Amino acid sequence: ELHLGENQIEVLGVEHLQHLQAILVLDLRGNKLRFVPEEMALLQSLERLDLSNNDISRYA
């Protein structure tokens, strides 16, 4: 599990995602994310993803 909520994160870089292949829970709520990179689909073990309370307008 990785809890990164309320950290004012603006960008979720692809280089970070490649190190999270086995993650089950990713909590990114309450940040400043504007888009979700398509590489998020590579996290095939992911069971729960919280993106609530962000400014997401597109899935890129």
N, C-alpha and C positions, 0 to 999 in steps of 0.2 A: 504494500500500500504506500502511496505517496500523496500526502496532503499538502497542497500548495495554495490553499484558499487564502483570500485577503492579503495578497502579496504585491498587488499592483503590477502584475505581469502583463505586458502588452503584446508580446510575441512568443509563440511556442515554436521554437526552431526545430527544423527537421533533424539537425545534428543531435538534439536532445532526445528525440523520439527513438532513434536507433538504439539507444542504450536501455530502453524500457520494454523490450520484447516480451518479457515474462510477467509484466505487471498485471495485477488483477483489479486494483482500485486506483483510480486517478482522480483526485479532487482538485479542481481548478476554479471553484466557485468564488465569486466576488473579486475578480481581477478586472483587467482592462483589455481582455482579448477582443479583437475585432473580426478575426477569421480563424477557422480551424483548417490546418493543412491536410491535404488529402492523404498524406502519409500516416495520419492517425489510424487509417484502416489497417495498417501493418501491425497494430497492437492486437493480435488475434487472441491473446489470453485475457484481454480486458473484459471484465464482467460488469464493472460499474464505472461510469464516467459522469462527473458532475461539472457542468459548464454553466450553471445558473448564475444569474446576476453578473453577466459580462455584456459587452457591447457587440456581440457577434452578429454580423450582417451577411456573411457568406461562408461557404465551405469551399476552400480553394484547393 
